[in-house]
Every structure is written in C-alpha cells, then in structure tokens.
Amino acid sequence: MSHVKSNFLLSKMTWLEAKERLKETDIVLIPIGAFEQHGLHLPLDTDTFIAFEISKRAAEKVAHDVKAVVGPSIQFGISPYMMGFSGSITVQGETFVNLLRDVCESLIHQGFNKIVFVNQHYSNTPYIRMVIDKLQYERPKSFLALVNLGELAGDVISQVKETLCFHACETETSYAMALGQDVRMEKRTKKFPKSPIPKFIKFGIEMEVKPPFVITAVPAIDQVSETGVIGDATKASMAKGKKMVDVSVERLSEFLRELKKLDLQQTPKT
C-alpha cells in the first residue's frame, strides 16, 4: 500500500504525521468486528475485514474535506456461542469494554475528540454503548457514535436478500465478496436450523414477528449448524454485495461530513 493511499490510516502514520493530521481533523473511525467462524467459505476475520474496509472507503471518499482518520481495528468481540468451532476467539464483556475505553481515552487525550465506532458484529452493540455512555458523561467535550453496518444499510439489505439471513449467510457473504475478502466460493453452504424453542425464540432479527412474541436468544451455533452457517450463502452475489457496500460507504461518508461541522466547544442554547 503506497503512502498516498494510506495517508488516512493511523496505523501507517508516524507519530509526527498523526500530530500534523490533528491540525486538520479530530475525527477517527474505529472498526470493530470479531474473530469467529463464518462457515466453510469465509475466513475468521470476516467481521473485522468488513468493518475496516467500509471505514477505509468512507475515509477515502471524504479525504479532501473531512480528512477523517481510520484508527486501529478491534478484532476480538463477544462470541461465546462460536466456541464450538476451531479458531474462534471470544473475550469477556469487561475485557472488551475496558479495551475500548482505554483506546478512546488515548485518542481523546491526543485530540481525537470525535470517535465513530464502525461495528460489524451485533453482539458487541450493548458493550459499545456502555463505553459511549460512560465516556460521554466523563468527557462532555467529546462526541462518540456507534454505526452498526447492518442497520446503516438495512433497507438495501432487505431489498436484495432472497432468504433469511443470520450468520455467514447470503448478505454477509455478498458483502465480503464485494469488498475483496478471500471467499471460498465452492464451499458455500446453506442451513436453516429449527429454533431450540420455536414457539418463542426465532433466528435473526429480520424474521417476521408472530404471536405470542419473539425472544432474542443465540444458542451455541455448533448445536444447530454443522458448518456454522445459518442462512443460504449460495445465494450470495457480487451484485448484491456492491449495492450494500455502495450505500454503506455513501451514508457513512455523509455522516462524517456532518460530524465535521459539529462544534464541540459551542454551548447549547437554553
């Protein structure tokens, strides 16, 4: 990767270059994923890969005006239900929260006062919000935001998908394909397991809610899917993925442009 192409990646800057960039921007994106199985066809780093690539493309899109920086990826997340599959790594919620908080405190100390978490692993969400709530209270002159990629492009995902999507499925595989992930196309599988308590617990937030009600619960995935897939990865396509990537990058870029205008020193009018 050349210096020109990586001049918004904090990991590729010297400390002096980072100091100079702070004169132009106080915005940093933190990609967050997980290190867990994604079926037979996707690598263990898929969540982190997607979060990083979307962050990178959005930063590149606004490189001339916002000049946002892409910070270090957080590649370990909350994945206890994946431990039945080799290579998967999970961390305790307390460990995850403390890591995020320490990273943010370091960045805020240096002047990156606008932090945007770009998250591709939904189980991380409540823990990221804990960090945001805590730091927003302790650091009132800072601004922290959470962007869940599944929500950012939720309407487009609903339009392009043909099947129920939950994990390593049609949409996640399409997303990975369009971003250049190493996808083992010939090893894609499909699996629509029965819920362990079908009357109350459904797989996936995209399922239609039917009476009596739906309870969110994630069983150990190896108990319901021998490959780790829940959904139909064979339905994935580059075209579907490109639509998801394009809207994700465009919307994240638009948010960054608005965030650039935000004056954190201005006292709200009462």
Contacts in CASP RR format, 6 or more apart in sequence:
PFRMAT RR
TARGET T0000
AUTHOR 0000-0000-0000
METHOD contacts of the structure
MODEL  1
MSHVKSNFLLSKMTWLEAKERLKETDIVLIPIGAFEQHGLHLPLDTDTFI
AFEISKRAAEKVAHDVKAVVGPSIQFGISPYMMGFSGSITVQGETFVNLL
RDVCESLIHQGFNKIVFVNQHYSNTPYIRMVIDKLQYERPKSFLALVNLG
ELAGDVISQVKETLCFHACETETSYAMALGQDVRMEKRTKKFPKSPIPKF
IKFGIEMEVKPPFVITAVPAIDQVSETGVIGDATKASMAKGKKMVDVSVE
RLSEFLRELKKLDLQQTPKT
1 12 0 8 1.000
3 12 0 8 1.000
5 60 0 8 1.000
6 12 0 8 1.000
7 13 0 8 1.000
7 17 0 8 1.000
7 63 0 8 1.000
8 56 0 8 1.000
8 59 0 8 1.000
8 60 0 8 1.000
8 63 0 8 1.000
8 67 0 8 1.000
8 68 0 8 1.000
8 69 0 8 1.000
8 70 0 8 1.000
9 56 0 8 1.000
9 69 0 8 1.000
9 70 0 8 1.000
9 71 0 8 1.000
10 18 0 8 1.000
10 28 0 8 1.000
10 69 0 8 1.000
10 70 0 8 1.000
10 71 0 8 1.000
10 72 0 8 1.000
11 71 0 8 1.000
11 72 0 8 1.000
13 21 0 8 1.000
18 69 0 8 1.000
18 110 0 8 1.000
21 67 0 8 1.000
21 69 0 8 1.000
22 110 0 8 1.000
22 111 0 8 1.000
22 112 0 8 1.000
24 67 0 8 1.000
25 66 0 8 1.000
25 67 0 8 1.000
25 68 0 8 1.000
25 69 0 8 1.000
25 260 0 8 1.000
26 111 0 8 1.000
26 112 0 8 1.000
26 113 0 8 1.000
26 114 0 8 1.000
27 66 0 8 1.000
27 67 0 8 1.000
27 68 0 8 1.000
27 69 0 8 1.000
27 112 0 8 1.000
27 114 0 8 1.000
27 116 0 8 1.000
27 256 0 8 1.000
27 259 0 8 1.000
27 260 0 8 1.000
28 68 0 8 1.000
28 69 0 8 1.000
28 70 0 8 1.000
28 71 0 8 1.000
28 107 0 8 1.000
28 112 0 8 1.000
28 114 0 8 1.000
28 115 0 8 1.000
28 116 0 8 1.000
29 55 0 8 1.000
29 58 0 8 1.000
29 59 0 8 1.000
29 68 0 8 1.000
29 69 0 8 1.000
29 70 0 8 1.000
29 71 0 8 1.000
29 116 0 8 1.000
29 117 0 8 1.000
29 118 0 8 1.000
29 256 0 8 1.000
30 71 0 8 1.000
30 72 0 8 1.000
30 73 0 8 1.000
30 74 0 8 1.000
30 100 0 8 1.000
30 103 0 8 1.000
30 104 0 8 1.000
30 115 0 8 1.000
30 116 0 8 1.000
30 117 0 8 1.000
30 118 0 8 1.000
31 48 0 8 1.000
31 51 0 8 1.000
31 52 0 8 1.000
31 54 0 8 1.000
31 55 0 8 1.000
31 70 0 8 1.000
31 71 0 8 1.000
31 73 0 8 1.000
31 74 0 8 1.000
31 118 0 8 1.000
31 120 0 8 1.000
32 48 0 8 1.000
32 51 0 8 1.000
32 73 0 8 1.000
32 74 0 8 1.000
32 77 0 8 1.000
32 100 0 8 1.000
32 117 0 8 1.000
32 118 0 8 1.000
32 119 0 8 1.000
32 120 0 8 1.000
32 121 0 8 1.000
32 124 0 8 1.000
32 128 0 8 1.000
33 47 0 8 1.000
33 48 0 8 1.000
33 50 0 8 1.000
33 51 0 8 1.000
33 73 0 8 1.000
33 74 0 8 1.000
33 75 0 8 1.000
33 77 0 8 1.000
33 119 0 8 1.000
33 120 0 8 1.000
33 121 0 8 1.000
33 124 0 8 1.000
34 47 0 8 1.000
34 48 0 8 1.000
34 75 0 8 1.000
34 76 0 8 1.000
34 77 0 8 1.000
34 78 0 8 1.000
34 79 0 8 1.000
34 120 0 8 1.000
34 121 0 8 1.000
34 123 0 8 1.000
34 124 0 8 1.000
35 44 0 8 1.000
35 45 0 8 1.000
35 48 0 8 1.000
35 75 0 8 1.000
35 76 0 8 1.000
35 77 0 8 1.000
35 79 0 8 1.000
35 87 0 8 1.000
35 88 0 8 1.000
35 89 0 8 1.000
36 44 0 8 1.000
36 47 0 8 1.000
36 77 0 8 1.000
36 79 0 8 1.000
36 82 0 8 1.000
36 85 0 8 1.000
36 88 0 8 1.000
36 89 0 8 1.000
36 90 0 8 1.000
36 121 0 8 1.000
37 44 0 8 1.000
37 82 0 8 1.000
37 85 0 8 1.000
37 86 0 8 1.000
37 87 0 8 1.000
37 88 0 8 1.000
37 168 0 8 1.000
37 221 0 8 1.000
37 228 0 8 1.000
38 44 0 8 1.000
38 46 0 8 1.000
38 47 0 8 1.000
38 167 0 8 1.000
38 168 0 8 1.000
38 172 0 8 1.000
38 228 0 8 1.000
39 85 0 8 1.000
39 168 0 8 1.000
39 189 0 8 1.000
39 227 0 8 1.000
39 228 0 8 1.000
39 229 0 8 1.000
39 233 0 8 1.000
40 184 0 8 1.000
40 187 0 8 1.000
40 188 0 8 1.000
40 189 0 8 1.000
40 227 0 8 1.000
40 229 0 8 1.000
41 168 0 8 1.000
41 173 0 8 1.000
41 183 0 8 1.000
41 184 0 8 1.000
41 185 0 8 1.000
41 187 0 8 1.000
41 188 0 8 1.000
41 189 0 8 1.000
41 233 0 8 1.000
42 168 0 8 1.000
42 172 0 8 1.000
42 173 0 8 1.000
42 176 0 8 1.000
42 181 0 8 1.000
42 183 0 8 1.000
42 184 0 8 1.000
43 49 0 8 1.000
43 181 0 8 1.000
43 182 0 8 1.000
44 87 0 8 1.000
44 88 0 8 1.000
45 75 0 8 1.000
46 168 0 8 1.000
46 172 0 8 1.000
46 176 0 8 1.000
46 181 0 8 1.000
47 120 0 8 1.000
47 121 0 8 1.000
48 73 0 8 1.000
48 74 0 8 1.000
48 75 0 8 1.000
48 120 0 8 1.000
49 176 0 8 1.000
49 179 0 8 1.000
49 181 0 8 1.000
50 120 0 8 1.000
50 149 0 8 1.000
50 172 0 8 1.000
50 175 0 8 1.000
50 176 0 8 1.000
50 179 0 8 1.000
50 181 0 8 1.000
51 73 0 8 1.000
51 118 0 8 1.000
51 119 0 8 1.000
51 120 0 8 1.000
51 149 0 8 1.000
52 70 0 8 1.000
52 73 0 8 1.000
53 179 0 8 1.000
53 180 0 8 1.000
54 118 0 8 1.000
54 120 0 8 1.000
54 149 0 8 1.000
54 179 0 8 1.000
54 245 0 8 1.000
54 248 0 8 1.000
54 249 0 8 1.000
54 252 0 8 1.000
55 70 0 8 1.000
55 71 0 8 1.000
55 118 0 8 1.000
55 252 0 8 1.000
56 70 0 8 1.000
57 245 0 8 1.000
57 249 0 8 1.000
58 68 0 8 1.000
58 248 0 8 1.000
58 249 0 8 1.000
58 252 0 8 1.000
58 253 0 8 1.000
58 256 0 8 1.000
59 66 0 8 1.000
59 68 0 8 1.000
59 69 0 8 1.000
59 70 0 8 1.000
59 256 0 8 1.000
61 249 0 8 1.000
61 250 0 8 1.000
61 253 0 8 1.000
62 68 0 8 1.000
62 253 0 8 1.000
62 256 0 8 1.000
62 257 0 8 1.000
62 260 0 8 1.000
65 257 0 8 1.000
65 260 0 8 1.000
66 256 0 8 1.000
66 257 0 8 1.000
66 259 0 8 1.000
66 260 0 8 1.000
68 116 0 8 1.000
68 256 0 8 1.000
68 260 0 8 1.000
69 112 0 8 1.000
71 107 0 8 1.000
72 103 0 8 1.000
74 99 0 8 1.000
74 100 0 8 1.000
74 103 0 8 1.000
76 89 0 8 1.000
76 90 0 8 1.000
76 91 0 8 1.000
76 96 0 8 1.000
77 90 0 8 1.000
77 91 0 8 1.000
77 96 0 8 1.000
77 121 0 8 1.000
77 123 0 8 1.000
77 124 0 8 1.000
78 90 0 8 1.000
78 91 0 8 1.000
78 93 0 8 1.000
78 96 0 8 1.000
78 121 0 8 1.000
78 123 0 8 1.000
78 124 0 8 1.000
78 127 0 8 1.000
79 88 0 8 1.000
79 89 0 8 1.000
79 90 0 8 1.000
79 121 0 8 1.000
79 123 0 8 1.000
80 90 0 8 1.000
81 218 0 8 1.000
81 219 0 8 1.000
81 220 0 8 1.000
81 221 0 8 1.000
82 88 0 8 1.000
82 90 0 8 1.000
82 221 0 8 1.000
83 90 0 8 1.000
83 220 0 8 1.000
84 220 0 8 1.000
84 221 0 8 1.000
84 222 0 8 1.000
85 221 0 8 1.000
85 222 0 8 1.000
85 228 0 8 1.000
91 99 0 8 1.000
93 127 0 8 1.000
96 124 0 8 1.000
96 127 0 8 1.000
97 127 0 8 1.000
97 130 0 8 1.000
97 131 0 8 1.000
100 117 0 8 1.000
100 127 0 8 1.000
100 128 0 8 1.000
100 131 0 8 1.000
101 131 0 8 1.000
101 134 0 8 1.000
101 135 0 8 1.000
104 115 0 8 1.000
104 131 0 8 1.000
104 135 0 8 1.000
104 144 0 8 1.000
105 135 0 8 1.000
107 115 0 8 1.000
108 115 0 8 1.000
108 135 0 8 1.000
108 139 0 8 1.000
108 142 0 8 1.000
113 139 0 8 1.000
113 141 0 8 1.000
113 142 0 8 1.000
113 143 0 8 1.000
113 264 0 8 1.000
114 142 0 8 1.000
114 143 0 8 1.000
114 144 0 8 1.000
114 145 0 8 1.000
114 259 0 8 1.000
114 262 0 8 1.000
114 264 0 8 1.000
115 142 0 8 1.000
115 143 0 8 1.000
115 144 0 8 1.000
115 145 0 8 1.000
116 144 0 8 1.000
116 145 0 8 1.000
116 146 0 8 1.000
116 147 0 8 1.000
116 255 0 8 1.000
116 256 0 8 1.000
116 259 0 8 1.000
117 128 0 8 1.000
117 132 0 8 1.000
117 144 0 8 1.000
117 145 0 8 1.000
117 146 0 8 1.000
117 147 0 8 1.000
118 147 0 8 1.000
118 149 0 8 1.000
118 252 0 8 1.000
119 125 0 8 1.000
119 128 0 8 1.000
119 146 0 8 1.000
119 147 0 8 1.000
119 148 0 8 1.000
119 149 0 8 1.000
120 149 0 8 1.000
120 150 0 8 1.000
122 148 0 8 1.000
122 150 0 8 1.000
123 218 0 8 1.000
125 146 0 8 1.000
125 148 0 8 1.000
128 146 0 8 1.000
129 146 0 8 1.000
131 144 0 8 1.000
132 144 0 8 1.000
132 145 0 8 1.000
132 146 0 8 1.000
135 142 0 8 1.000
135 144 0 8 1.000
136 142 0 8 1.000
136 143 0 8 1.000
136 144 0 8 1.000
141 264 0 8 1.000
141 265 0 8 1.000
142 264 0 8 1.000
143 259 0 8 1.000
143 262 0 8 1.000
143 264 0 8 1.000
145 255 0 8 1.000
145 259 0 8 1.000
147 252 0 8 1.000
147 255 0 8 1.000
149 248 0 8 1.000
150 157 0 8 1.000
152 247 0 8 1.000
152 248 0 8 1.000
152 251 0 8 1.000
152 252 0 8 1.000
153 244 0 8 1.000
153 247 0 8 1.000
153 248 0 8 1.000
153 251 0 8 1.000
156 243 0 8 1.000
156 244 0 8 1.000
156 247 0 8 1.000
157 165 0 8 1.000
157 171 0 8 1.000
157 244 0 8 1.000
158 206 0 8 1.000
159 243 0 8 1.000
160 171 0 8 1.000
160 174 0 8 1.000
160 240 0 8 1.000
160 241 0 8 1.000
160 243 0 8 1.000
160 244 0 8 1.000
161 170 0 8 1.000
161 171 0 8 1.000
161 206 0 8 1.000
161 235 0 8 1.000
161 240 0 8 1.000
162 170 0 8 1.000
162 232 0 8 1.000
162 235 0 8 1.000
163 169 0 8 1.000
163 170 0 8 1.000
163 190 0 8 1.000
163 192 0 8 1.000
163 231 0 8 1.000
163 232 0 8 1.000
163 235 0 8 1.000
164 192 0 8 1.000
164 203 0 8 1.000
164 204 0 8 1.000
164 206 0 8 1.000
164 207 0 8 1.000
164 231 0 8 1.000
164 232 0 8 1.000
165 171 0 8 1.000
165 172 0 8 1.000
165 204 0 8 1.000
165 206 0 8 1.000
165 231 0 8 1.000
166 203 0 8 1.000
166 204 0 8 1.000
166 206 0 8 1.000
166 230 0 8 1.000
166 231 0 8 1.000
167 221 0 8 1.000
167 228 0 8 1.000
167 229 0 8 1.000
167 230 0 8 1.000
167 231 0 8 1.000
168 228 0 8 1.000
168 229 0 8 1.000
168 230 0 8 1.000
168 231 0 8 1.000
168 233 0 8 1.000
169 229 0 8 1.000
169 230 0 8 1.000
169 231 0 8 1.000
169 232 0 8 1.000
169 233 0 8 1.000
169 236 0 8 1.000
170 231 0 8 1.000
170 232 0 8 1.000
170 233 0 8 1.000
170 234 0 8 1.000
170 235 0 8 1.000
170 236 0 8 1.000
170 240 0 8 1.000
171 236 0 8 1.000
171 240 0 8 1.000
171 241 0 8 1.000
171 244 0 8 1.000
173 183 0 8 1.000
173 188 0 8 1.000
173 233 0 8 1.000
173 236 0 8 1.000
174 236 0 8 1.000
174 237 0 8 1.000
174 238 0 8 1.000
174 240 0 8 1.000
174 241 0 8 1.000
174 244 0 8 1.000
175 241 0 8 1.000
175 244 0 8 1.000
175 245 0 8 1.000
176 183 0 8 1.000
177 183 0 8 1.000
177 236 0 8 1.000
177 237 0 8 1.000
177 238 0 8 1.000
177 241 0 8 1.000
178 238 0 8 1.000
178 240 0 8 1.000
178 241 0 8 1.000
178 242 0 8 1.000
178 244 0 8 1.000
178 245 0 8 1.000
179 245 0 8 1.000
188 229 0 8 1.000
188 233 0 8 1.000
188 234 0 8 1.000
188 236 0 8 1.000
189 227 0 8 1.000
189 229 0 8 1.000
189 233 0 8 1.000
189 234 0 8 1.000
190 229 0 8 1.000
190 231 0 8 1.000
190 232 0 8 1.000
190 233 0 8 1.000
190 234 0 8 1.000
190 235 0 8 1.000
191 224 0 8 1.000
191 225 0 8 1.000
191 226 0 8 1.000
191 227 0 8 1.000
191 228 0 8 1.000
191 229 0 8 1.000
191 230 0 8 1.000
191 231 0 8 1.000
192 230 0 8 1.000
192 231 0 8 1.000
192 232 0 8 1.000
193 203 0 8 1.000
193 224 0 8 1.000
193 225 0 8 1.000
193 230 0 8 1.000
194 224 0 8 1.000
195 201 0 8 1.000
195 202 0 8 1.000
195 203 0 8 1.000
196 219 0 8 1.000
196 223 0 8 1.000
196 224 0 8 1.000
197 215 0 8 1.000
197 217 0 8 1.000
199 212 0 8 1.000
200 212 0 8 1.000
200 213 0 8 1.000
200 214 0 8 1.000
200 215 0 8 1.000
201 214 0 8 1.000
201 215 0 8 1.000
201 216 0 8 1.000
201 217 0 8 1.000
202 209 0 8 1.000
202 214 0 8 1.000
203 230 0 8 1.000
205 216 0 8 1.000
207 214 0 8 1.000
221 228 0 8 1.000
221 230 0 8 1.000
222 228 0 8 1.000
224 230 0 8 1.000
END
